Amino acid sequence: MYKDHPAFRKPTDSNISLWRYQDMARLVSLLEYKSLYFCRSDLLPDKFEGSLPKGNIQHRREVSMKLMQNVDSFREF
């Protein structure tokens, strides 16, 4: 079931089509296997594809440290 989400803008025209061009081999594969093709991210030309920004990595470290502190303080009880 579709639900609106504030992070995604809904098109103003409800009859709008989504277009994606692909080669014939991929189209045949889509029809034959009834599944989408996704290239491995390490084969894409952008070396940063799929990587996390440095700020995200730092934030994860900080959250992990806080969680560990909470676990340690919980064990004291």
Phi and psi restraints in degrees (range 20) as a CNS / XPLOR table:
assign (resid 1 and name C) (resid 2 and name N)
       (resid 2 and name CA) (resid 2 and name C) 1.0 -81.6 20.0 2
assign (resid 2 and name N) (resid 2 and name CA)
       (resid 2 and name C) (resid 3 and name N) 1.0 134.1 20.0 2
assign (resid 2 and name C) (resid 3 and name N)
       (resid 3 and name CA) (resid 3 and name C) 1.0 -130.4 20.0 2
assign (resid 3 and name N) (resid 3 and name CA)
       (resid 3 and name C) (resid 4 and name N) 1.0 138.9 20.0 2
assign (resid 3 and name C) (resid 4 and name N)
       (resid 4 and name CA) (resid 4 and name C) 1.0 -63.9 20.0 2
assign (resid 4 and name N) (resid 4 and name CA)
       (resid 4 and name C) (resid 5 and name N) 1.0 145.1 20.0 2
assign (resid 4 and name C) (resid 5 and name N)
       (resid 5 and name CA) (resid 5 and name C) 1.0 -132.1 20.0 2
assign (resid 5 and name N) (resid 5 and name CA)
       (resid 5 and name C) (resid 6 and name N) 1.0 135.4 20.0 2
assign (resid 5 and name C) (resid 6 and name N)
       (resid 6 and name CA) (resid 6 and name C) 1.0 -64.2 20.0 2
assign (resid 6 and name N) (resid 6 and name CA)
       (resid 6 and name C) (resid 7 and name N) 1.0 -20.2 20.0 2
assign (resid 6 and name C) (resid 7 and name N)
       (resid 7 and name CA) (resid 7 and name C) 1.0 -78.7 20.0 2
assign (resid 7 and name N) (resid 7 and name CA)
       (resid 7 and name C) (resid 8 and name N) 1.0 -16.3 20.0 2
assign (resid 7 and name C) (resid 8 and name N)
       (resid 8 and name CA) (resid 8 and name C) 1.0 -119.3 20.0 2
assign (resid 8 and name N) (resid 8 and name CA)
       (resid 8 and name C) (resid 9 and name N) 1.0 126.4 20.0 2
assign (resid 8 and name C) (resid 9 and name N)
       (resid 9 and name CA) (resid 9 and name C) 1.0 -81.3 20.0 2
assign (resid 9 and name N) (resid 9 and name CA)
       (resid 9 and name C) (resid 10 and name N) 1.0 131.3 20.0 2
assign (resid 9 and name C) (resid 10 and name N)
       (resid 10 and name CA) (resid 10 and name C) 1.0 -82.0 20.0 2
assign (resid 10 and name N) (resid 10 and name CA)
       (resid 10 and name C) (resid 11 and name N) 1.0 134.5 20.0 2
assign (resid 10 and name C) (resid 11 and name N)
       (resid 11 and name CA) (resid 11 and name C) 1.0 -61.1 20.0 2
assign (resid 11 and name N) (resid 11 and name CA)
       (resid 11 and name C) (resid 12 and name N) 1.0 145.3 20.0 2
assign (resid 11 and name C) (resid 12 and name N)
       (resid 12 and name CA) (resid 12 and name C) 1.0 -71.5 20.0 2
assign (resid 12 and name N) (resid 12 and name CA)
       (resid 12 and name C) (resid 13 and name N) 1.0 -30.8 20.0 2
assign (resid 12 and name C) (resid 13 and name N)
       (resid 13 and name CA) (resid 13 and name C) 1.0 -96.6 20.0 2
assign (resid 13 and name N) (resid 13 and name CA)
       (resid 13 and name C) (resid 14 and name N) 1.0 113.3 20.0 2
assign (resid 13 and name C) (resid 14 and name N)
       (resid 14 and name CA) (resid 14 and name C) 1.0 -72.8 20.0 2
assign (resid 14 and name N) (resid 14 and name CA)
       (resid 14 and name C) (resid 15 and name N) 1.0 -11.6 20.0 2
assign (resid 14 and name C) (resid 15 and name N)
       (resid 15 and name CA) (resid 15 and name C) 1.0 -99.0 20.0 2
assign (resid 15 and name N) (resid 15 and name CA)
       (resid 15 and name C) (resid 16 and name N) 1.0 11.7 20.0 2
assign (resid 15 and name C) (resid 16 and name N)
       (resid 16 and name CA) (resid 16 and name C) 1.0 -68.3 20.0 2
assign (resid 16 and name N) (resid 16 and name CA)
       (resid 16 and name C) (resid 17 and name N) 1.0 144.3 20.0 2
assign (resid 16 and name C) (resid 17 and name N)
       (resid 17 and name CA) (resid 17 and name C) 1.0 -104.2 20.0 2
assign (resid 17 and name N) (resid 17 and name CA)
       (resid 17 and name C) (resid 18 and name N) 1.0 150.0 20.0 2
assign (resid 17 and name C) (resid 18 and name N)
       (resid 18 and name CA) (resid 18 and name C) 1.0 -102.6 20.0 2
assign (resid 18 and name N) (resid 18 and name CA)
       (resid 18 and name C) (resid 19 and name N) 1.0 126.8 20.0 2
assign (resid 18 and name C) (resid 19 and name N)
       (resid 19 and name CA) (resid 19 and name C) 1.0 -115.3 20.0 2
assign (resid 19 and name N) (resid 19 and name CA)
       (resid 19 and name C) (resid 20 and name N) 1.0 137.8 20.0 2
assign (resid 19 and name C) (resid 20 and name N)
       (resid 20 and name CA) (resid 20 and name C) 1.0 -143.6 20.0 2
assign (resid 20 and name N) (resid 20 and name CA)
       (resid 20 and name C) (resid 21 and name N) 1.0 120.5 20.0 2
assign (resid 20 and name C) (resid 21 and name N)
       (resid 21 and name CA) (resid 21 and name C) 1.0 -86.8 20.0 2
assign (resid 21 and name N) (resid 21 and name CA)
       (resid 21 and name C) (resid 22 and name N) 1.0 139.2 20.0 2
assign (resid 21 and name C) (resid 22 and name N)
       (resid 22 and name CA) (resid 22 and name C) 1.0 -147.6 20.0 2
assign (resid 22 and name N) (resid 22 and name CA)
       (resid 22 and name C) (resid 23 and name N) 1.0 163.4 20.0 2
assign (resid 22 and name C) (resid 23 and name N)
       (resid 23 and name CA) (resid 23 and name C) 1.0 -78.3 20.0 2
assign (resid 23 and name N) (resid 23 and name CA)
       (resid 23 and name C) (resid 24 and name N) 1.0 168.4 20.0 2
assign (resid 23 and name C) (resid 24 and name N)
       (resid 24 and name CA) (resid 24 and name C) 1.0 -62.6 20.0 2
assign (resid 24 and name N) (resid 24 and name CA)
       (resid 24 and name C) (resid 25 and name N) 1.0 -38.7 20.0 2
assign (resid 24 and name C) (resid 25 and name N)
       (resid 25 and name CA) (resid 25 and name C) 1.0 -61.7 20.0 2
assign (resid 25 and name N) (resid 25 and name CA)
       (resid 25 and name C) (resid 26 and name N) 1.0 -41.5 20.0 2
assign (resid 25 and name C) (resid 26 and name N)
       (resid 26 and name CA) (resid 26 and name C) 1.0 -69.2 20.0 2
assign (resid 26 and name N) (resid 26 and name CA)
       (resid 26 and name C) (resid 27 and name N) 1.0 -36.7 20.0 2
assign (resid 26 and name C) (resid 27 and name N)
       (resid 27 and name CA) (resid 27 and name C) 1.0 -63.3 20.0 2
assign (resid 27 and name N) (resid 27 and name CA)
       (resid 27 and name C) (resid 28 and name N) 1.0 -45.3 20.0 2
assign (resid 27 and name C) (resid 28 and name N)
       (resid 28 and name CA) (resid 28 and name C) 1.0 -62.7 20.0 2
assign (resid 28 and name N) (resid 28 and name CA)
       (resid 28 and name C) (resid 29 and name N) 1.0 -41.7 20.0 2
assign (resid 28 and name C) (resid 29 and name N)
       (resid 29 and name CA) (resid 29 and name C) 1.0 -61.5 20.0 2
assign (resid 29 and name N) (resid 29 and name CA)
       (resid 29 and name C) (resid 30 and name N) 1.0 -43.4 20.0 2
assign (resid 29 and name C) (resid 30 and name N)
       (resid 30 and name CA) (resid 30 and name C) 1.0 -58.9 20.0 2
assign (resid 30 and name N) (resid 30 and name CA)
       (resid 30 and name C) (resid 31 and name N) 1.0 -44.9 20.0 2
assign (resid 30 and name C) (resid 31 and name N)
       (resid 31 and name CA) (resid 31 and name C) 1.0 -71.1 20.0 2
assign (resid 31 and name N) (resid 31 and name CA)
       (resid 31 and name C) (resid 32 and name N) 1.0 -38.3 20.0 2
assign (resid 31 and name C) (resid 32 and name N)
       (resid 32 and name CA) (resid 32 and name C) 1.0 -72.1 20.0 2
assign (resid 32 and name N) (resid 32 and name CA)
       (resid 32 and name C) (resid 33 and name N) 1.0 -47.1 20.0 2
assign (resid 32 and name C) (resid 33 and name N)
       (resid 33 and name CA) (resid 33 and name C) 1.0 -95.8 20.0 2
assign (resid 33 and name N) (resid 33 and name CA)
       (resid 33 and name C) (resid 34 and name N) 1.0 -8.8 20.0 2
assign (resid 33 and name C) (resid 34 and name N)
       (resid 34 and name CA) (resid 34 and name C) 1.0 54.3 20.0 2
assign (resid 34 and name N) (resid 34 and name CA)
       (resid 34 and name C) (resid 35 and name N) 1.0 42.2 20.0 2
assign (resid 34 and name C) (resid 35 and name N)
       (resid 35 and name CA) (resid 35 and name C) 1.0 -148.8 20.0 2
assign (resid 35 and name N) (resid 35 and name CA)
       (resid 35 and name C) (resid 36 and name N) 1.0 155.0 20.0 2
assign (resid 35 and name C) (resid 36 and name N)
       (resid 36 and name CA) (resid 36 and name C) 1.0 -84.2 20.0 2
assign (resid 36 and name N) (resid 36 and name CA)
       (resid 36 and name C) (resid 37 and name N) 1.0 151.0 20.0 2
assign (resid 36 and name C) (resid 37 and name N)
       (resid 37 and name CA) (resid 37 and name C) 1.0 -97.0 20.0 2
assign (resid 37 and name N) (resid 37 and name CA)
       (resid 37 and name C) (resid 38 and name N) 1.0 129.9 20.0 2
assign (resid 37 and name C) (resid 38 and name N)
       (resid 38 and name CA) (resid 38 and name C) 1.0 -125.7 20.0 2
assign (resid 38 and name N) (resid 38 and name CA)
       (resid 38 and name C) (resid 39 and name N) 1.0 123.3 20.0 2
assign (resid 38 and name C) (resid 39 and name N)
       (resid 39 and name CA) (resid 39 and name C) 1.0 -70.9 20.0 2
assign (resid 39 and name N) (resid 39 and name CA)
       (resid 39 and name C) (resid 40 and name N) 1.0 145.7 20.0 2
assign (resid 39 and name C) (resid 40 and name N)
       (resid 40 and name CA) (resid 40 and name C) 1.0 -61.7 20.0 2
assign (resid 40 and name N) (resid 40 and name CA)
       (resid 40 and name C) (resid 41 and name N) 1.0 136.9 20.0 2
assign (resid 40 and name C) (resid 41 and name N)
       (resid 41 and name CA) (resid 41 and name C) 1.0 -64.7 20.0 2
assign (resid 41 and name N) (resid 41 and name CA)
       (resid 41 and name C) (resid 42 and name N) 1.0 -26.4 20.0 2
assign (resid 41 and name C) (resid 42 and name N)
       (resid 42 and name CA) (resid 42 and name C) 1.0 -74.7 20.0 2
assign (resid 42 and name N) (resid 42 and name CA)
       (resid 42 and name C) (resid 43 and name N) 1.0 -9.9 20.0 2
assign (resid 42 and name C) (resid 43 and name N)
       (resid 43 and name CA) (resid 43 and name C) 1.0 -97.0 20.0 2
assign (resid 43 and name N) (resid 43 and name CA)
       (resid 43 and name C) (resid 44 and name N) 1.0 -4.2 20.0 2
assign (resid 43 and name C) (resid 44 and name N)
       (resid 44 and name CA) (resid 44 and name C) 1.0 -78.6 20.0 2
assign (resid 44 and name N) (resid 44 and name CA)
       (resid 44 and name C) (resid 45 and name N) 1.0 153.6 20.0 2
assign (resid 44 and name C) (resid 45 and name N)
       (resid 45 and name CA) (resid 45 and name C) 1.0 -68.8 20.0 2
assign (resid 45 and name N) (resid 45 and name CA)
       (resid 45 and name C) (resid 46 and name N) 1.0 -23.9 20.0 2
assign (resid 45 and name C) (resid 46 and name N)
       (resid 46 and name CA) (resid 46 and name C) 1.0 -83.2 20.0 2
assign (resid 46 and name N) (resid 46 and name CA)
       (resid 46 and name C) (resid 47 and name N) 1.0 113.5 20.0 2
assign (resid 46 and name C) (resid 47 and name N)
       (resid 47 and name CA) (resid 47 and name C) 1.0 -68.3 20.0 2
assign (resid 47 and name N) (resid 47 and name CA)
       (resid 47 and name C) (resid 48 and name N) 1.0 -15.4 20.0 2
assign (resid 47 and name C) (resid 48 and name N)
       (resid 48 and name CA) (resid 48 and name C) 1.0 -96.7 20.0 2
assign (resid 48 and name N) (resid 48 and name CA)
       (resid 48 and name C) (resid 49 and name N) 1.0 2.4 20.0 2
assign (resid 48 and name C) (resid 49 and name N)
       (resid 49 and name CA) (resid 49 and name C) 1.0 -60.6 20.0 2
assign (resid 49 and name N) (resid 49 and name CA)
       (resid 49 and name C) (resid 50 and name N) 1.0 124.0 20.0 2
assign (resid 49 and name C) (resid 50 and name N)
       (resid 50 and name CA) (resid 50 and name C) 1.0 84.6 20.0 2
assign (resid 50 and name N) (resid 50 and name CA)
       (resid 50 and name C) (resid 51 and name N) 1.0 -2.9 20.0 2
assign (resid 50 and name C) (resid 51 and name N)
       (resid 51 and name CA) (resid 51 and name C) 1.0 -86.0 20.0 2
assign (resid 51 and name N) (resid 51 and name CA)
       (resid 51 and name C) (resid 52 and name N) 1.0 160.9 20.0 2
assign (resid 51 and name C) (resid 52 and name N)
       (resid 52 and name CA) (resid 52 and name C) 1.0 -95.1 20.0 2
assign (resid 52 and name N) (resid 52 and name CA)
       (resid 52 and name C) (resid 53 and name N) 1.0 142.8 20.0 2
assign (resid 52 and name C) (resid 53 and name N)
       (resid 53 and name CA) (resid 53 and name C) 1.0 -64.5 20.0 2
assign (resid 53 and name N) (resid 53 and name CA)
       (resid 53 and name C) (resid 54 and name N) 1.0 152.0 20.0 2
assign (resid 53 and name C) (resid 54 and name N)
       (resid 54 and name CA) (resid 54 and name C) 1.0 -57.2 20.0 2
assign (resid 54 and name N) (resid 54 and name CA)
       (resid 54 and name C) (resid 55 and name N) 1.0 -39.2 20.0 2
assign (resid 54 and name C) (resid 55 and name N)
       (resid 55 and name CA) (resid 55 and name C) 1.0 -61.7 20.0 2
assign (resid 55 and name N) (resid 55 and name CA)
       (resid 55 and name C) (resid 56 and name N) 1.0 -37.3 20.0 2
assign (resid 55 and name C) (resid 56 and name N)
       (resid 56 and name CA) (resid 56 and name C) 1.0 -67.1 20.0 2
assign (resid 56 and name N) (resid 56 and name CA)
       (resid 56 and name C) (resid 57 and name N) 1.0 -41.5 20.0 2
assign (resid 56 and name C) (resid 57 and name N)
       (resid 57 and name CA) (resid 57 and name C) 1.0 -62.8 20.0 2
assign (resid 57 and name N) (resid 57 and name CA)
       (resid 57 and name C) (resid 58 and name N) 1.0 -44.7 20.0 2
assign (resid 57 and name C) (resid 58 and name N)
       (resid 58 and name CA) (resid 58 and name C) 1.0 -63.1 20.0 2
assign (resid 58 and name N) (resid 58 and name CA)
       (resid 58 and name C) (resid 59 and name N) 1.0 -41.7 20.0 2
assign (resid 58 and name C) (resid 59 and name N)
       (resid 59 and name CA) (resid 59 and name C) 1.0 -61.5 20.0 2
assign (resid 59 and name N) (resid 59 and name CA)
       (resid 59 and name C) (resid 60 and name N) 1.0 -41.8 20.0 2
assign (resid 59 and name C) (resid 60 and name N)
       (resid 60 and name CA) (resid 60 and name C) 1.0 -62.1 20.0 2
assign (resid 60 and name N) (resid 60 and name CA)
       (resid 60 and name C) (resid 61 and name N) 1.0 -39.8 20.0 2
assign (resid 60 and name C) (resid 61 and name N)
       (resid 61 and name CA) (resid 61 and name C) 1.0 -62.1 20.0 2
assign (resid 61 and name N) (resid 61 and name CA)
       (resid 61 and name C) (resid 62 and name N) 1.0 -44.9 20.0 2
assign (resid 61 and name C) (resid 62 and name N)
       (resid 62 and name CA) (resid 62 and name C) 1.0 -63.2 20.0 2
assign (resid 62 and name N) (resid 62 and name CA)
       (resid 62 and name C) (resid 63 and name N) 1.0 -43.3 20.0 2
assign (resid 62 and name C) (resid 63 and name N)
       (resid 63 and name CA) (resid 63 and name C) 1.0 -64.5 20.0 2
assign (resid 63 and name N) (resid 63 and name CA)
       (resid 63 and name C) (resid 64 and name N) 1.0 -41.3 20.0 2
assign (resid 63 and name C) (resid 64 and name N)
       (resid 64 and name CA) (resid 64 and name C) 1.0 -62.0 20.0 2
assign (resid 64 and name N) (resid 64 and name CA)
       (resid 64 and name C) (resid 65 and name N) 1.0 -42.2 20.0 2
assign (resid 64 and name C) (resid 65 and name N)
       (resid 65 and name CA) (resid 65 and name C) 1.0 -62.7 20.0 2
assign (resid 65 and name N) (resid 65 and name CA)
       (resid 65 and name C) (resid 66 and name N) 1.0 -42.9 20.0 2
assign (resid 65 and name C) (resid 66 and name N)
       (resid 66 and name CA) (resid 66 and name C) 1.0 -63.4 20.0 2
assign (resid 66 and name N) (resid 66 and name CA)
       (resid 66 and name C) (resid 67 and name N) 1.0 -40.8 20.0 2
assign (resid 66 and name C) (resid 67 and name N)
       (resid 67 and name CA) (resid 67 and name C) 1.0 -63.9 20.0 2
assign (resid 67 and name N) (resid 67 and name CA)
       (resid 67 and name C) (resid 68 and name N) 1.0 -42.8 20.0 2
assign (resid 67 and name C) (resid 68 and name N)
       (resid 68 and name CA) (resid 68 and name C) 1.0 -63.5 20.0 2
assign (resid 68 and name N) (resid 68 and name CA)
       (resid 68 and name C) (resid 69 and name N) 1.0 -38.3 20.0 2
assign (resid 68 and name C) (resid 69 and name N)
       (resid 69 and name CA) (resid 69 and name C) 1.0 -63.8 20.0 2
assign (resid 69 and name N) (resid 69 and name CA)
       (resid 69 and name C) (resid 70 and name N) 1.0 -40.5 20.0 2
assign (resid 69 and name C) (resid 70 and name N)
       (resid 70 and name CA) (resid 70 and name C) 1.0 -64.8 20.0 2
assign (resid 70 and name N) (resid 70 and name CA)
       (resid 70 and name C) (resid 71 and name N) 1.0 -40.3 20.0 2
assign (resid 70 and name C) (resid 71 and name N)
       (resid 71 and name CA) (resid 71 and name C) 1.0 -64.5 20.0 2
assign (resid 71 and name N) (resid 71 and name CA)
       (resid 71 and name C) (resid 72 and name N) 1.0 -45.1 20.0 2
assign (resid 71 and name C) (resid 72 and name N)
       (resid 72 and name CA) (resid 72 and name C) 1.0 -62.0 20.0 2
assign (resid 72 and name N) (resid 72 and name CA)
       (resid 72 and name C) (resid 73 and name N) 1.0 -41.8 20.0 2
assign (resid 72 and name C) (resid 73 and name N)
       (resid 73 and name CA) (resid 73 and name C) 1.0 -69.8 20.0 2
assign (resid 73 and name N) (resid 73 and name CA)
       (resid 73 and name C) (resid 74 and name N) 1.0 -31.2 20.0 2
assign (resid 73 and name C) (resid 74 and name N)
       (resid 74 and name CA) (resid 74 and name C) 1.0 -67.9 20.0 2
assign (resid 74 and name N) (resid 74 and name CA)
       (resid 74 and name C) (resid 75 and name N) 1.0 -38.0 20.0 2
assign (resid 74 and name C) (resid 75 and name N)
       (resid 75 and name CA) (resid 75 and name C) 1.0 -65.6 20.0 2
assign (resid 75 and name N) (resid 75 and name CA)
       (resid 75 and name C) (resid 76 and name N) 1.0 -24.5 20.0 2
assign (resid 75 and name C) (resid 76 and name N)
       (resid 76 and name CA) (resid 76 and name C) 1.0 -69.9 20.0 2
assign (resid 76 and name N) (resid 76 and name CA)
       (resid 76 and name C) (resid 77 and name N) 1.0 -22.2 20.0 2
